[in-house]
Amino acid sequence: MSATPADPAVLAPHQRWLILAAAFLAWMFAGLEISLFILIHRQMMIGVSYPLRLDEAEITRWFAWFQAAFLFGAAAGGWLFGMLGDRFGRRLGLGLAVLCYSLWTLACFPAATIKGLIIFRFLACLGIGGVWPNAVALTVEAMPNVSRPLIAGILGAAANVGFVLMGAIGYFFAITVDDWRWTLLVGATPALLGFLTLFAIPESPRWLSTRKATAAAASSPMREVFRRPLLYRTLLGIGLGAVPVVGTAANANWLVPWSDQVAEERSKSAEVNSKVAKKPADARVKAKTQMTRSGGAIFGSLLGGIVASLIGRRWSYFLISLATFLISTYIFTMLDPENPQFQWFAFLLGFAGVTYFGWLPLFLPELFPTRVRSTGAGISFNTGRVVAGIVVLSAGFLIERFGGNYRLVGFWSGMIYVVGMLIIWLAPRSSRQLED
């Protein structure tokens, strides 16, 4: 039988690899955008608030607000751009999402107030949330004969490559109170990728084949995923997606500002003991922690889908949760950023905790048919960000109450991994194929 225009086989090999490259780069730069505000936070807060001086508790509280802006924005963007991808095409959804996070990050450049930065950050994160469901759906639908665990691992690793890239930029080019806005220009550069995606990347053949049937059904993807028979799958996906998102945002991400805080305290202590002019804190310490954790995350996310295919969806998720819980607990109870073991265990936390993000691109698309795949996967992955935003804000207020004690909040936020060890047993026993 000859291939029809709707058959994925009609895509030339170079078109398939072009789709994979676009999806990888879009999610990689989204990772760069996610890590950007974590890396520059202290210098940004001090610089924007000058001549007022913020204490440690205030800096931490604003960190929580910026994290919440990212999480709430990404959640809304996942819903919005997921529906856009199901209605009008994966390519359009992906390209517009990249333009969204790039151009709104550029809008942060002239912002003169903390509240203005938070608003622009929220708008940029709409695009960050919108990239994931469209990148995953476009890739798995365009490359049906390529190992899905391999694709899941590649896409899972992409964001972490962006984390390492931003960490390397911050390590080799100083980010200071007087000179931090240039990083926002770096965050705007993916706009070129957004335009190329809109005009040079082929559409998902599988989406094209179901477009007429979906239009005839005249059903809203959002309504469909919250109705039977898909409701259970959606709620399960939300729960499984929430654990790693909350774990990253409300647990592992504290390692970077904690490292920066300790470096600042060390600088002040050296000033008191030596009775000489204070030397500025080493701005590379936080960048090193980000690179170390994200370096481990690259390897972990590459293996997530492969491990799931070898030992099963449920056991792999359970073991990922157990390992991440043990490592996080050890770091926040037994170590501090000055301990020689800290960077090694930051690497391990990145490796274990981000293995989830190689598992999710494999499992979540299996839950939903093609007509609602972007919407379902986007809601599953991004609704957890709403929960994470609430947790992060609560953690920020707790850290402020306890005078900037990252250790205490890091320990308690690590309990989210125990939740993961429990809810995974609600998932199906066997793997499922993508369905139309």
C-alpha positions in Angstrom: 0.0 0.0 0.0 1.4 3.4 -0.8 1.9 6.1 1.8 -0.7 8.7 2.2 0.0 12.3 2.9 -1.1 11.6 6.5 1.4 8.7 6.9 4.5 9.5 9.0 6.5 7.5 6.4 6.2 10.3 3.9 8.5 12.5 6.0 12.0 12.4 4.6 14.7 11.3 7.2 16.2 14.8 7.3 12.7 16.2 8.1 12.3 13.9 11.1 15.8 14.8 12.4 15.0 18.5 11.8 11.9 18.1 14.0 13.9 16.4 16.7 16.5 19.1 16.6 13.9 21.9 16.8 12.2 20.2 19.8 15.5 19.6 21.5 16.7 23.2 21.0 13.3 24.6 22.1 13.4 22.7 25.3 17.1 23.3 25.8 16.6 27.0 25.6 13.6 26.7 27.9 16.0 25.1 30.4 18.3 28.1 30.0 15.4 30.4 30.7 14.3 28.5 33.7 17.8 28.6 35.3 18.5 32.2 34.3 16.6 33.8 37.1 17.8 31.3 39.7 21.4 32.2 38.8 21.0 36.0 38.8 18.5 36.3 41.6 20.7 37.8 44.4 22.5 40.3 42.1 19.2 41.2 40.4 17.4 41.9 43.7 20.3 44.0 45.2 20.7 45.9 41.9 17.0 46.7 41.3 16.3 47.6 44.9 19.3 50.0 45.2 19.7 52.3 47.2 17.5 50.3 49.6 19.3 47.3 51.1 17.5 44.0 51.3 18.4 41.6 54.0 18.8 37.8 53.5 15.2 37.0 54.4 13.8 39.5 51.9 16.0 38.2 49.1 14.8 34.7 49.9 11.2 35.8 49.9 11.5 37.4 46.5 13.2 34.2 45.2 10.1 32.3 46.2 7.9 34.9 44.3 10.0 34.6 41.2 9.8 30.8 41.4 6.1 31.0 41.8 5.8 33.3 38.8 7.7 30.7 36.8 5.6 27.8 38.0 2.2 29.5 37.7 3.1 30.9 34.3 4.4 27.6 33.0 1.3 25.8 34.2 -1.0 28.3 32.4 1.2 28.1 29.3 1.1 24.3 29.2 -2.7 24.5 29.2 -2.9 27.4 26.7 -0.3 26.2 24.2 -1.2 22.6 24.6 -4.8 23.4 23.4 -3.3 25.5 20.6 -1.2 22.6 19.5 -4.1 20.3 19.4 -6.3 22.8 17.6 -3.9 24.4 15.1 -0.9 22.2 14.9 2.2 21.2 17.0 4.5 23.4 14.9 2.5 26.5 15.5 2.2 25.8 19.2 5.9 25.1 19.5 7.1 28.1 17.5 4.8 30.6 19.3 5.8 29.2 22.7 9.5 29.8 21.9 8.8 33.3 20.7 6.8 33.9 23.9 9.5 33.1 26.4 12.2 34.8 24.3 10.5 38.1 23.7 9.1 38.5 27.2 12.5 37.8 28.7 13.8 40.6 26.5 11.1 42.8 27.9 12.6 42.3 31.4 15.8 44.1 30.2 14.5 47.7 30.9 12.3 46.8 33.8 13.2 49.0 36.8 11.1 47.5 39.6 10.9 44.0 41.2 7.1 43.8 40.5 7.6 44.7 36.9 10.2 41.9 36.6 7.8 39.4 38.1 5.0 40.3 35.7 7.3 39.9 32.7 8.7 36.7 34.1 5.2 35.3 34.4 4.4 36.1 30.8 7.7 34.6 29.6 7.0 31.4 31.5 3.7 31.0 29.6 6.0 30.1 26.7 8.2 27.8 28.7 5.2 25.8 29.8 3.9 25.7 26.2 7.1 24.2 24.7 7.0 20.8 26.5 3.7 19.4 25.4 4.1 20.4 21.7 7.8 19.4 21.5 7.0 15.9 22.9 3.8 15.4 20.8 5.5 16.6 17.6 8.5 14.4 18.1 6.9 11.1 19.1 4.3 11.5 16.3 6.9 12.3 13.6 9.3 9.5 14.5 7.1 6.5 15.2 9.8 4.0 14.2 12.5 5.4 16.5 12.8 4.1 20.0 10.5 6.1 22.2 12.6 5.5 25.3 15.5 7.0 23.4 13.5 10.0 22.3 12.2 10.5 25.8 15.7 10.5 27.1 17.0 13.0 24.6 14.1 15.4 25.2 14.4 14.9 28.9 18.1 15.8 28.8 17.5 19.0 26.7 16.4 21.3 29.5 19.4 20.2 31.6 21.8 21.0 28.8 20.3 24.5 29.0 20.8 24.6 32.7 24.5 23.6 32.3 24.9 26.2 29.5 23.5 29.0 31.6 25.7 27.9 34.5 28.8 27.9 32.3 27.9 31.4 31.0 27.6 32.5 34.6 30.9 30.8 35.6 33.0 32.4 32.8 31.3 35.8 32.6 30.8 37.5 35.9 27.2 38.3 37.0 27.5 41.2 39.5 25.2 43.7 41.1 26.3 46.3 38.6 26.3 44.1 35.5 23.6 41.4 35.4 21.1 42.6 32.8 23.2 41.3 29.9 22.0 37.8 30.8 18.4 38.8 29.7 19.8 39.5 26.2 21.1 35.9 26.2 17.7 34.8 27.2 16.2 36.6 24.2 18.3 34.9 21.5 16.1 31.8 21.0 13.5 34.1 19.2 15.4 33.2 16.0 14.6 29.5 16.7 10.9 30.4 17.2 10.7 32.0 13.7 12.6 29.1 12.1 10.2 26.6 13.7 7.1 28.4 12.3 8.4 28.5 8.8 11.0 25.7 8.3 9.8 22.7 10.4 7.2 20.2 9.0 4.0 19.6 10.8 3.2 16.3 12.6 1.7 13.9 10.0 -0.2 12.1 12.7 -1.9 15.4 13.7 -2.7 16.2 10.1 -4.4 12.8 9.7 -6.7 13.4 12.7 -7.4 17.1 12.1 -10.6 16.5 10.0 -12.0 14.0 12.5 -11.2 16.2 15.4 -12.9 19.2 13.7 -15.9 17.1 12.9 -16.2 16.0 16.5 -16.2 19.7 17.5 -15.0 18.7 21.0 -12.8 20.9 23.2 -9.6 19.1 24.1 -9.7 20.7 27.5 -13.2 19.4 28.2 -12.5 15.9 26.8 -9.5 15.2 29.0 -11.6 16.0 32.1 -14.4 13.7 31.1 -14.6 9.9 31.1 -13.0 7.8 29.9 -9.9 10.1 30.0 -10.5 11.7 33.4 -8.7 9.0 35.3 -5.7 9.2 33.0 -5.6 13.0 33.4 -5.7 12.9 37.2 -3.0 10.1 37.2 -0.8 12.2 34.9 -1.2 15.3 37.0 -0.2 13.4 40.1 2.8 11.7 38.5 3.9 15.0 36.9 3.6 17.0 40.1 6.1 15.0 42.1 9.2 15.8 40.1 8.1 19.4 39.4 7.5 20.1 43.1 10.7 18.3 43.9 12.8 20.4 41.5 11.2 23.7 42.3 10.7 23.4 46.1 13.6 21.1 47.0 16.6 20.8 44.6 16.5 24.5 43.4 17.4 25.7 46.9 20.9 24.4 46.4 21.9 27.3 44.3 20.8 30.2 46.6 22.0 28.2 49.6 25.5 28.1 47.9 25.4 31.8 47.2 24.3 32.5 50.8 27.2 30.5 52.2 29.7 32.2 49.9 28.5 35.6 51.0 28.7 34.6 54.7 32.3 33.3 54.1 33.2 36.6 52.6 31.8 38.5 55.6 33.6 36.2 58.0 36.9 36.7 56.2 36.4 40.5 56.5 35.9 40.4 60.2 38.7 38.0 60.9 41.3 39.8 58.8 40.2 43.3 59.5 40.7 44.3 55.9 38.3 45.5 53.2 35.7 43.0 52.4 36.3 41.0 49.2 33.2 40.3 47.1 31.7 36.9 47.4 32.8 34.5 44.7 30.1 34.8 42.1 31.2 31.5 40.6 30.1 29.4 43.6 26.4 29.3 42.6 27.3 28.8 39.0 29.4 25.8 39.9 26.5 24.3 42.0 24.1 24.8 39.1 26.5 23.2 36.6 27.2 20.3 38.9 23.6 19.5 39.6 22.5 20.0 36.0 25.4 17.9 34.8 24.1 15.0 36.8 20.6 15.8 35.5 21.7 15.4 31.9 22.7 11.8 32.5 19.7 11.0 34.6 17.2 12.3 32.1 18.8 10.4 29.3 18.4 7.2 31.3 14.8 7.8 32.5 13.0 6.5 29.5 15.4 3.6 29.0 15.2 2.4 32.6 11.4 2.6 32.4 11.4 0.4 29.3 13.7 -2.1 30.9 12.2 -2.6 34.4 8.7 -1.2 33.8 6.9 2.1 34.4 5.9 1.6 38.0 9.1 0.1 39.4 11.3 2.7 37.7 9.3 5.6 39.0 9.3 4.1 42.5 13.1 3.6 42.5 13.7 7.1 41.2 11.5 8.5 44.0 13.3 6.4 46.7 16.8 7.4 45.5 16.0 11.1 45.2 14.4 11.1 48.7 17.5 9.5 50.3 20.0 11.8 48.5 18.0 15.0 49.3 17.6 14.0 52.9 21.4 13.4 53.3 22.3 16.7 51.7 20.0 18.9 53.8 20.7 17.1 57.1 24.3 16.1 56.9 26.1 18.5 54.5 26.5 22.2 53.7 27.8 24.0 50.6 31.3 24.2 52.2 31.6 20.4 52.6 33.8 18.8 50.0 31.1 16.2 49.4 28.4 18.8 48.7 29.1 19.1 44.9 29.2 15.3 44.5 25.9 14.9 46.1 24.5 17.9 44.2 25.5 15.9 41.1 23.7 12.8 42.4 20.6 14.8 43.3 20.5 16.1 39.8 21.1 12.6 38.4 18.4 10.9 40.4 15.8 13.7 40.7 15.8 14.6 37.0 15.5 10.9 35.8 11.8 11.6 36.2 12.0 14.0 33.2 13.2 11.2 31.0 10.4 9.0 32.3 7.6 11.5 31.8 8.1 12.1 28.0 7.8 8.3 27.6 4.8 7.7 29.8 2.5 10.7 29.5 2.0 10.6 25.7 0.9 7.0 26.2 -2.1 8.1 28.3 -3.8 10.2 25.6 -5.0 9.7 22.0 -3.6 11.9 19.3 -6.5 14.4 19.2 -5.9 15.5 22.8 -2.2 14.5 23.3 -0.7 18.0 23.6 -3.5 19.1 25.9 -3.4 16.0 28.1 0.4 15.9 28.3 0.5 19.6 28.9 -2.1 19.5 31.7 -0.5 16.5 33.3 3.0 18.0 33.3 2.1 21.6 34.1 -0.6 21.3 36.7 2.0 20.1 39.1 3.6 23.5 38.7 0.5 25.1 40.4 1.0 22.8 43.4 4.8 23.6 43.3 4.1 27.3 43.2 2.0 27.1 46.3 4.7 25.0 48.0 7.5 27.3 47.0 5.7 30.4 48.3 5.1 28.6 51.6 8.7 27.5 51.7 9.8 31.1 51.0 7.8 32.4 53.9 9.2 29.7 56.2 12.7 30.5 55.2 12.1 34.1 55.9 10.6 33.2 59.3 13.7 31.1 60.1 16.2 33.8 58.9 17.2 32.2 55.6 17.5 28.6 56.8 17.6 26.6 53.6 18.5 23.4 55.3 15.2 23.1 57.2 12.9 23.8 54.3 15.0 21.6 52.0 14.5 18.7 54.4 10.8 19.0 54.6 10.2 19.7 50.9 12.0 16.5 50.2 9.0 14.6 51.6 7.3 15.1 48.2 9.3 12.1 46.9 7.6 9.9 49.5 4.3 10.8 47.7 5.8 9.6 44.5 6.7 6.2 46.0 3.0 5.8 46.8 1.0 7.1 43.9 2.9 5.3 41.2 1.1 2.1 42.1 -2.1 3.6 40.7 -0.5 3.6 37.2 -1.1 0.7 34.7 1.0 -2.3 35.1 2.2 -2.6 31.4 3.4 -0.1 28.9 0.9 1.2 26.3 1.4 2.1 22.6 0.5 5.5 21.3 -3.1 5.5 20.1 -4.9 7.6 17.5 
